[in-house]
């Protein structure tokens, strides 16, 4: 496995755990959709706070709702698609 793929895989596992925590639902896979799993703005905010703390990125709730899966979100985080979090 390439180093880049390993990095994405590690991020996928971390984001997967965050989705499971935010949704209070353990049966989440890498290809599940946040909204299809019952995700709402409260769960999204909880999830995005976990992601911001872990990866130092700023992702809006609207952006999370557009992402189709954990796998896609992890790929975007790994590629630097989101700005750094503002800790001011």
DOGU-89095 format. One record per residue: residue number from 1; residue in three letters; x, y, z of N, C-alpha, C in turn. Coordinates in Angstrom, 1 decimal. Example, Ala and Ser with C-alpha at 12.3 -4.5 7.8 and 13.67 -1.06 7.14 Angstrom:
! residues 2
rec num = 1 | residuo = ala | n.xx = 13.2 | n.yy = -5.7 | n.zz = 7.8 | ca.xx = 12.3 | ca.yy = -4.5 | ca.zz = 7.8 | c.xx = 13.2 | c.yy = -3.3 | c.zz = 7.8
rec num = 2 | residuo = ser | n.xx = 12.8 | n.yy = -2.2 | n.zz = 7.1 | ca.xx = 13.7 | ca.yy = -1.1 | ca.zz = 7.1 | c.xx = 12.9 | c.yy = 0.0 | c.zz = 7.9
This chain:
! residues 88
rec num = 1 | residuo = unk | n.xx = 0.8 | n.yy = -1.2 | n.zz = 0.0 | ca.xx = 0.0 | ca.yy = 0.0 | ca.zz = 0.0 | c.xx = 0.9 | c.yy = 1.2 | c.zz = 0.0
rec num = 2 | residuo = unk | n.xx = 0.5 | n.yy = 2.2 | n.zz = -0.9 | ca.xx = 1.3 | ca.yy = 3.4 | ca.zz = -0.9 | c.xx = 1.2 | c.yy = 4.2 | c.zz = 0.3
rec num = 3 | residuo = unk | n.xx = 2.1 | n.yy = 5.1 | n.zz = 0.6 | ca.xx = 2.1 | ca.yy = 6.0 | ca.zz = 1.7 | c.xx = 0.9 | c.yy = 6.9 | c.zz = 1.7
rec num = 4 | residuo = unk | n.xx = 0.5 | n.yy = 7.4 | n.zz = 0.5 | ca.xx = -0.6 | ca.yy = 8.3 | ca.zz = 0.4 | c.xx = -1.9 | c.yy = 7.5 | c.zz = 0.7
rec num = 5 | residuo = unk | n.xx = -2.0 | n.yy = 6.3 | n.zz = 0.2 | ca.xx = -3.2 | ca.yy = 5.4 | ca.zz = 0.5 | c.xx = -3.3 | c.yy = 5.1 | c.zz = 2.0
rec num = 6 | residuo = unk | n.xx = -2.1 | n.yy = 4.8 | n.zz = 2.6 | ca.xx = -2.1 | ca.yy = 4.5 | ca.zz = 4.0 | c.xx = -2.6 | c.yy = 5.7 | c.zz = 4.9
rec num = 7 | residuo = unk | n.xx = -2.2 | n.yy = 6.9 | n.zz = 4.5 | ca.xx = -2.6 | ca.yy = 8.1 | ca.zz = 5.2 | c.xx = -4.1 | c.yy = 8.3 | c.zz = 5.0
rec num = 8 | residuo = unk | n.xx = -4.7 | n.yy = 8.1 | n.zz = 3.8 | ca.xx = -6.1 | ca.yy = 8.2 | ca.zz = 3.6 | c.xx = -6.8 | c.yy = 7.1 | c.zz = 4.5
rec num = 9 | residuo = unk | n.xx = -6.3 | n.yy = 5.9 | n.zz = 4.5 | ca.xx = -6.9 | ca.yy = 4.8 | ca.zz = 5.2 | c.xx = -6.9 | c.yy = 5.1 | c.zz = 6.7
rec num = 10 | residuo = unk | n.xx = -5.9 | n.yy = 5.7 | n.zz = 7.2 | ca.xx = -5.9 | ca.yy = 6.1 | ca.zz = 8.7 | c.xx = -6.9 | c.yy = 7.2 | c.zz = 8.9
rec num = 11 | residuo = unk | n.xx = -7.0 | n.yy = 8.1 | n.zz = 8.0 | ca.xx = -8.0 | ca.yy = 9.2 | ca.zz = 8.2 | c.xx = -9.4 | c.yy = 8.6 | c.zz = 8.1
rec num = 12 | residuo = unk | n.xx = -9.6 | n.yy = 7.7 | n.zz = 7.1 | ca.xx = -10.9 | ca.yy = 7.1 | ca.zz = 7.0 | c.xx = -11.3 | c.yy = 6.4 | c.zz = 8.3
rec num = 13 | residuo = unk | n.xx = -10.4 | n.yy = 5.7 | n.zz = 8.9 | ca.xx = -10.8 | ca.yy = 5.0 | ca.zz = 10.2 | c.xx = -11.1 | c.yy = 6.0 | c.zz = 11.3
rec num = 14 | residuo = unk | n.xx = -10.3 | n.yy = 7.1 | n.zz = 11.3 | ca.xx = -10.6 | ca.yy = 8.2 | ca.zz = 12.3 | c.xx = -12.0 | c.yy = 8.9 | c.zz = 12.1
rec num = 15 | residuo = unk | n.xx = -12.2 | n.yy = 9.2 | n.zz = 10.8 | ca.xx = -13.5 | ca.yy = 9.9 | ca.zz = 10.5 | c.xx = -14.6 | c.yy = 8.9 | c.zz = 10.7
rec num = 16 | residuo = unk | n.xx = -14.5 | n.yy = 7.7 | n.zz = 10.4 | ca.xx = -15.5 | ca.yy = 6.7 | ca.zz = 10.6 | c.xx = -15.9 | c.yy = 6.6 | c.zz = 12.1
rec num = 17 | residuo = unk | n.xx = -14.9 | n.yy = 6.6 | n.zz = 13.0 | ca.xx = -15.1 | ca.yy = 6.6 | ca.zz = 14.4 | c.xx = -15.9 | c.yy = 7.8 | c.zz = 14.9
rec num = 18 | residuo = unk | n.xx = -15.5 | n.yy = 9.0 | n.zz = 14.2 | ca.xx = -16.2 | ca.yy = 10.2 | ca.zz = 14.6 | c.xx = -17.7 | c.yy = 10.2 | c.zz = 14.1
rec num = 19 | residuo = unk | n.xx = -17.9 | n.yy = 9.7 | n.zz = 12.9 | ca.xx = -19.3 | ca.yy = 9.6 | ca.zz = 12.5 | c.xx = -20.1 | c.yy = 8.7 | c.zz = 13.4
rec num = 20 | residuo = unk | n.xx = -19.5 | n.yy = 7.6 | n.zz = 13.8 | ca.xx = -20.2 | ca.yy = 6.7 | ca.zz = 14.7 | c.xx = -20.5 | c.yy = 7.3 | c.zz = 16.0
rec num = 21 | residuo = unk | n.xx = -19.6 | n.yy = 8.1 | n.zz = 16.5 | ca.xx = -19.8 | ca.yy = 8.8 | ca.zz = 17.8 | c.xx = -20.9 | c.yy = 9.9 | c.zz = 17.7
rec num = 22 | residuo = unk | n.xx = -20.8 | n.yy = 10.7 | n.zz = 16.6 | ca.xx = -21.7 | ca.yy = 11.8 | ca.zz = 16.4 | c.xx = -23.1 | c.yy = 11.3 | c.zz = 16.2
rec num = 23 | residuo = unk | n.xx = -23.2 | n.yy = 10.2 | n.zz = 15.5 | ca.xx = -24.5 | ca.yy = 9.6 | ca.zz = 15.1 | c.xx = -25.1 | c.yy = 8.7 | c.zz = 16.2
rec num = 24 | residuo = unk | n.xx = -24.2 | n.yy = 8.3 | n.zz = 17.2 | ca.xx = -24.6 | ca.yy = 7.3 | ca.zz = 18.2 | c.xx = -25.1 | c.yy = 6.1 | c.zz = 17.5
rec num = 25 | residuo = unk | n.xx = -24.3 | n.yy = 5.6 | n.zz = 16.5 | ca.xx = -24.7 | ca.yy = 4.5 | ca.zz = 15.7 | c.xx = -23.5 | c.yy = 3.8 | c.zz = 15.3
rec num = 26 | residuo = unk | n.xx = -23.3 | n.yy = 2.5 | n.zz = 15.7 | ca.xx = -22.1 | ca.yy = 1.8 | ca.zz = 15.4 | c.xx = -22.0 | c.yy = 1.2 | c.zz = 14.0
rec num = 27 | residuo = unk | n.xx = -23.1 | n.yy = 1.0 | n.zz = 13.4 | ca.xx = -23.2 | ca.yy = 0.3 | ca.zz = 12.1 | c.xx = -23.0 | c.yy = 1.2 | c.zz = 10.9
rec num = 28 | residuo = unk | n.xx = -21.9 | n.yy = 2.0 | n.zz = 10.9 | ca.xx = -21.6 | ca.yy = 2.9 | ca.zz = 9.9 | c.xx = -20.4 | c.yy = 2.4 | c.zz = 9.1
rec num = 29 | residuo = unk | n.xx = -20.5 | n.yy = 2.4 | n.zz = 7.8 | ca.xx = -19.4 | ca.yy = 1.9 | ca.zz = 6.9 | c.xx = -18.7 | c.yy = 3.1 | c.zz = 6.2
rec num = 30 | residuo = unk | n.xx = -17.6 | n.yy = 2.9 | n.zz = 5.5 | ca.xx = -16.9 | ca.yy = 3.9 | ca.zz = 4.8 | c.xx = -17.7 | c.yy = 4.5 | c.zz = 3.7
rec num = 31 | residuo = unk | n.xx = -18.7 | n.yy = 3.8 | n.zz = 3.2 | ca.xx = -19.5 | ca.yy = 4.3 | ca.zz = 2.0 | c.xx = -20.9 | c.yy = 4.8 | c.zz = 2.4
rec num = 32 | residuo = unk | n.xx = -21.2 | n.yy = 4.8 | n.zz = 3.6 | ca.xx = -22.5 | ca.yy = 5.3 | ca.zz = 4.1 | c.xx = -22.6 | c.yy = 6.9 | c.zz = 3.9
rec num = 33 | residuo = unk | n.xx = -23.8 | n.yy = 7.4 | n.zz = 3.7 | ca.xx = -24.1 | ca.yy = 8.8 | ca.zz = 3.6 | c.xx = -24.6 | c.yy = 9.3 | c.zz = 4.9
rec num = 34 | residuo = unk | n.xx = -24.0 | n.yy = 10.4 | n.zz = 5.4 | ca.xx = -24.3 | ca.yy = 11.0 | ca.zz = 6.7 | c.xx = -25.8 | c.yy = 11.2 | c.zz = 6.8
rec num = 35 | residuo = unk | n.xx = -26.4 | n.yy = 11.8 | n.zz = 5.8 | ca.xx = -27.9 | ca.yy = 12.1 | ca.zz = 5.9 | c.xx = -28.7 | c.yy = 10.9 | c.zz = 5.9
rec num = 36 | residuo = unk | n.xx = -28.3 | n.yy = 9.9 | n.zz = 5.0 | ca.xx = -29.1 | ca.yy = 8.7 | ca.zz = 5.0 | c.xx = -29.1 | c.yy = 7.9 | c.zz = 6.3
rec num = 37 | residuo = unk | n.xx = -28.1 | n.yy = 8.2 | n.zz = 7.1 | ca.xx = -28.0 | ca.yy = 7.5 | ca.zz = 8.4 | c.xx = -28.8 | c.yy = 8.2 | c.zz = 9.5
rec num = 38 | residuo = unk | n.xx = -29.4 | n.yy = 9.3 | n.zz = 9.1 | ca.xx = -30.2 | ca.yy = 10.1 | ca.zz = 10.1 | c.xx = -29.5 | c.yy = 11.3 | c.zz = 10.6
rec num = 39 | residuo = unk | n.xx = -28.3 | n.yy = 11.6 | n.zz = 10.0 | ca.xx = -27.6 | ca.yy = 12.8 | ca.zz = 10.5 | c.xx = -28.4 | c.yy = 14.0 | c.zz = 10.3
rec num = 40 | residuo = unk | n.xx = -28.3 | n.yy = 14.9 | n.zz = 11.3 | ca.xx = -29.0 | ca.yy = 16.2 | ca.zz = 11.3 | c.xx = -27.9 | c.yy = 17.2 | c.zz = 11.7
rec num = 41 | residuo = unk | n.xx = -28.4 | n.yy = 18.5 | n.zz = 11.8 | ca.xx = -27.4 | ca.yy = 19.6 | ca.zz = 12.0 | c.xx = -26.8 | c.yy = 19.4 | c.zz = 13.4
rec num = 42 | residuo = unk | n.xx = -27.4 | n.yy = 18.9 | n.zz = 14.4 | ca.xx = -26.8 | ca.yy = 18.7 | ca.zz = 15.7 | c.xx = -25.7 | c.yy = 17.7 | c.zz = 15.6
rec num = 43 | residuo = unk | n.xx = -26.0 | n.yy = 16.5 | n.zz = 15.0 | ca.xx = -25.0 | ca.yy = 15.5 | ca.zz = 14.9 | c.xx = -23.9 | c.yy = 16.0 | c.zz = 14.0
rec num = 44 | residuo = unk | n.xx = -24.2 | n.yy = 16.8 | n.zz = 13.0 | ca.xx = -23.1 | ca.yy = 17.3 | ca.zz = 12.1 | c.xx = -22.2 | c.yy = 18.2 | c.zz = 12.8
rec num = 45 | residuo = unk | n.xx = -22.8 | n.yy = 19.1 | n.zz = 13.7 | ca.xx = -21.9 | ca.yy = 20.0 | ca.zz = 14.5 | c.xx = -21.0 | c.yy = 19.2 | c.zz = 15.4
rec num = 46 | residuo = unk | n.xx = -21.6 | n.yy = 18.2 | n.zz = 16.0 | ca.xx = -20.8 | ca.yy = 17.4 | ca.zz = 16.9 | c.xx = -19.6 | c.yy = 16.7 | c.zz = 16.2
rec num = 47 | residuo = unk | n.xx = -20.0 | n.yy = 16.1 | n.zz = 15.0 | ca.xx = -19.0 | ca.yy = 15.4 | ca.zz = 14.2 | c.xx = -17.9 | c.yy = 16.4 | c.zz = 13.7
rec num = 48 | residuo = unk | n.xx = -18.3 | n.yy = 17.6 | n.zz = 13.2 | ca.xx = -17.4 | ca.yy = 18.5 | ca.zz = 12.7 | c.xx = -16.5 | c.yy = 19.1 | c.zz = 13.8
rec num = 49 | residuo = unk | n.xx = -16.9 | n.yy = 19.2 | n.zz = 15.0 | ca.xx = -16.1 | ca.yy = 19.6 | ca.zz = 16.1 | c.xx = -15.0 | c.yy = 18.6 | c.zz = 16.4
rec num = 50 | residuo = unk | n.xx = -15.4 | n.yy = 17.3 | n.zz = 16.3 | ca.xx = -14.4 | ca.yy = 16.2 | ca.zz = 16.5 | c.xx = -13.3 | c.yy = 16.3 | c.zz = 15.3
rec num = 51 | residuo = unk | n.xx = -13.8 | n.yy = 16.5 | n.zz = 14.1 | ca.xx = -12.9 | ca.yy = 16.5 | ca.zz = 13.0 | c.xx = -12.0 | c.yy = 17.7 | c.zz = 13.0
rec num = 52 | residuo = unk | n.xx = -12.5 | n.yy = 18.9 | n.zz = 13.4 | ca.xx = -11.7 | ca.yy = 20.1 | ca.zz = 13.6 | c.xx = -10.6 | c.yy = 19.9 | c.zz = 14.6
rec num = 53 | residuo = unk | n.xx = -11.0 | n.yy = 19.3 | n.zz = 15.7 | ca.xx = -10.0 | ca.yy = 19.0 | ca.zz = 16.8 | c.xx = -8.9 | c.yy = 18.0 | c.zz = 16.4
rec num = 54 | residuo = unk | n.xx = -9.3 | n.yy = 17.0 | n.zz = 15.6 | ca.xx = -8.3 | ca.yy = 16.0 | ca.zz = 15.2 | c.xx = -7.5 | c.yy = 16.4 | c.zz = 14.0
rec num = 55 | residuo = unk | n.xx = -8.0 | n.yy = 17.1 | n.zz = 13.1 | ca.xx = -7.3 | ca.yy = 17.4 | ca.zz = 11.8 | c.xx = -7.0 | c.yy = 18.8 | c.zz = 11.6
rec num = 56 | residuo = unk | n.xx = -7.4 | n.yy = 19.7 | n.zz = 12.5 | ca.xx = -7.2 | ca.yy = 21.2 | ca.zz = 12.4 | c.xx = -7.7 | c.yy = 21.7 | c.zz = 11.0
rec num = 57 | residuo = unk | n.xx = -8.9 | n.yy = 21.3 | n.zz = 10.7 | ca.xx = -9.5 | ca.yy = 21.8 | ca.zz = 9.4 | c.xx = -10.9 | c.yy = 22.4 | c.zz = 9.8
rec num = 58 | residuo = unk | n.xx = -11.3 | n.yy = 23.3 | n.zz = 9.0 | ca.xx = -12.7 | ca.yy = 23.9 | ca.zz = 9.2 | c.xx = -13.6 | c.yy = 23.5 | c.zz = 8.0
rec num = 59 | residuo = unk | n.xx = -14.6 | n.yy = 22.8 | n.zz = 8.4 | ca.xx = -15.6 | ca.yy = 22.2 | ca.zz = 7.5 | c.xx = -17.0 | c.yy = 22.7 | c.zz = 7.9
rec num = 60 | residuo = unk | n.xx = -17.7 | n.yy = 23.3 | n.zz = 7.0 | ca.xx = -19.1 | ca.yy = 23.8 | ca.zz = 7.3 | c.xx = -20.1 | c.yy = 22.6 | c.zz = 7.3
rec num = 61 | residuo = unk | n.xx = -21.2 | n.yy = 22.8 | n.zz = 8.0 | ca.xx = -22.2 | ca.yy = 21.8 | ca.zz = 8.0 | c.xx = -22.7 | c.yy = 21.6 | c.zz = 6.6
rec num = 62 | residuo = unk | n.xx = -22.9 | n.yy = 22.6 | n.zz = 5.8 | ca.xx = -23.4 | ca.yy = 22.5 | ca.zz = 4.5 | c.xx = -22.4 | c.yy = 21.6 | c.zz = 3.6
rec num = 63 | residuo = unk | n.xx = -21.1 | n.yy = 21.7 | n.zz = 3.9 | ca.xx = -20.1 | ca.yy = 20.9 | ca.zz = 3.2 | c.xx = -20.2 | c.yy = 19.5 | c.zz = 3.6
rec num = 64 | residuo = unk | n.xx = -20.5 | n.yy = 19.2 | n.zz = 4.9 | ca.xx = -20.6 | ca.yy = 17.8 | ca.zz = 5.3 | c.xx = -21.9 | c.yy = 17.2 | c.zz = 4.6
rec num = 65 | residuo = unk | n.xx = -22.9 | n.yy = 17.9 | n.zz = 4.5 | ca.xx = -24.1 | ca.yy = 17.4 | ca.zz = 3.9 | c.xx = -24.0 | c.yy = 17.1 | c.zz = 2.4
rec num = 66 | residuo = unk | n.xx = -23.0 | n.yy = 17.7 | n.zz = 1.8 | ca.xx = -22.7 | ca.yy = 17.5 | ca.zz = 0.4 | c.xx = -21.8 | c.yy = 16.2 | c.zz = 0.1
rec num = 67 | residuo = unk | n.xx = -21.1 | n.yy = 15.9 | n.zz = 1.2 | ca.xx = -20.2 | ca.yy = 14.7 | ca.zz = 1.0 | c.xx = -21.0 | c.yy = 13.4 | c.zz = 1.0
rec num = 68 | residuo = unk | n.xx = -20.6 | n.yy = 12.5 | n.zz = 0.1 | ca.xx = -21.4 | ca.yy = 11.3 | ca.zz = 0.0 | c.xx = -21.0 | c.yy = 10.2 | c.zz = 0.9
rec num = 69 | residuo = unk | n.xx = -19.8 | n.yy = 10.3 | n.zz = 1.5 | ca.xx = -19.4 | ca.yy = 9.1 | ca.zz = 2.4 | c.xx = -18.2 | c.yy = 9.5 | c.zz = 3.2
rec num = 70 | residuo = unk | n.xx = -17.9 | n.yy = 8.7 | n.zz = 4.2 | ca.xx = -16.7 | ca.yy = 8.8 | ca.zz = 5.0 | c.xx = -15.5 | c.yy = 8.8 | c.zz = 4.1
rec num = 71 | residuo = unk | n.xx = -15.5 | n.yy = 7.9 | n.zz = 3.2 | ca.xx = -14.4 | ca.yy = 7.7 | ca.zz = 2.3 | c.xx = -14.1 | c.yy = 9.0 | c.zz = 1.5
rec num = 72 | residuo = unk | n.xx = -15.1 | n.yy = 9.6 | n.zz = 1.0 | ca.xx = -15.0 | ca.yy = 10.9 | ca.zz = 0.3 | c.xx = -14.5 | c.yy = 12.0 | c.zz = 1.2
rec num = 73 | residuo = unk | n.xx = -15.0 | n.yy = 12.1 | n.zz = 2.4 | ca.xx = -14.6 | ca.yy = 13.2 | ca.zz = 3.3 | c.xx = -13.2 | c.yy = 13.0 | c.zz = 3.7
rec num = 74 | residuo = unk | n.xx = -12.8 | n.yy = 11.7 | n.zz = 4.0 | ca.xx = -11.4 | ca.yy = 11.5 | ca.zz = 4.4 | c.xx = -10.4 | c.yy = 11.8 | c.zz = 3.2
rec num = 75 | residuo = unk | n.xx = -10.8 | n.yy = 11.5 | n.zz = 2.0 | ca.xx = -10.0 | ca.yy = 11.9 | ca.zz = 0.8 | c.xx = -9.8 | c.yy = 13.4 | c.zz = 0.7
rec num = 76 | residuo = unk | n.xx = -10.9 | n.yy = 14.1 | n.zz = 1.0 | ca.xx = -10.8 | ca.yy = 15.6 | ca.zz = 0.9 | c.xx = -9.9 | c.yy = 16.1 | c.zz = 2.0
rec num = 77 | residuo = unk | n.xx = -10.0 | n.yy = 15.6 | n.zz = 3.2 | ca.xx = -9.2 | ca.yy = 16.0 | ca.zz = 4.3 | c.xx = -7.7 | c.yy = 15.7 | c.zz = 4.0
rec num = 78 | residuo = unk | n.xx = -7.4 | n.yy = 14.5 | n.zz = 3.5 | ca.xx = -6.1 | ca.yy = 14.2 | ca.zz = 3.1 | c.xx = -5.5 | c.yy = 15.0 | c.zz = 2.0
rec num = 79 | residuo = unk | n.xx = -6.3 | n.yy = 15.5 | n.zz = 1.1 | ca.xx = -5.8 | ca.yy = 16.3 | ca.zz = 0.0 | c.xx = -5.7 | c.yy = 17.8 | c.zz = 0.3
rec num = 80 | residuo = unk | n.xx = -6.1 | n.yy = 18.2 | n.zz = 1.5 | ca.xx = -6.0 | ca.yy = 19.6 | ca.zz = 1.9 | c.xx = -7.1 | c.yy = 20.4 | c.zz = 1.3
rec num = 81 | residuo = unk | n.xx = -8.3 | n.yy = 19.8 | n.zz = 1.0 | ca.xx = -9.4 | ca.yy = 20.6 | ca.zz = 0.4 | c.xx = -10.0 | c.yy = 21.6 | c.zz = 1.3
rec num = 82 | residuo = unk | n.xx = -9.8 | n.yy = 21.5 | n.zz = 2.6 | ca.xx = -10.5 | ca.yy = 22.4 | ca.zz = 3.6 | c.xx = -9.4 | c.yy = 23.3 | c.zz = 4.2
rec num = 83 | residuo = unk | n.xx = -9.8 | n.yy = 24.5 | n.zz = 4.6 | ca.xx = -8.9 | ca.yy = 25.5 | ca.zz = 5.2 | c.xx = -8.6 | c.yy = 25.0 | c.zz = 6.6
rec num = 84 | residuo = unk | n.xx = -7.5 | n.yy = 25.5 | n.zz = 7.1 | ca.xx = -7.1 | ca.yy = 25.3 | ca.zz = 8.5 | c.xx = -8.1 | c.yy = 25.9 | c.zz = 9.5
rec num = 85 | residuo = unk | n.xx = -8.3 | n.yy = 25.3 | n.zz = 10.6 | ca.xx = -9.2 | ca.yy = 25.8 | ca.zz = 11.6 | c.xx = -8.7 | c.yy = 27.1 | c.zz = 12.2
rec num = 86 | residuo = unk | n.xx = -9.6 | n.yy = 28.1 | n.zz = 12.4 | ca.xx = -9.2 | ca.yy = 29.3 | ca.zz = 13.0 | c.xx = -9.4 | c.yy = 29.2 | c.zz = 14.5
rec num = 87 | residuo = unk | n.xx = -8.3 | n.yy = 29.2 | n.zz = 15.3 | ca.xx = -8.3 | ca.yy = 29.0 | ca.zz = 16.7 | c.xx = -8.4 | c.yy = 30.4 | c.zz = 17.5
rec num = 88 | residuo = unk | n.xx = -8.7 | n.yy = 31.4 | n.zz = 16.8 | ca.xx = -8.7 | ca.yy = 32.8 | ca.zz = 17.5 | c.xx = -9.9 | c.yy = 32.9 | c.zz = 18.5
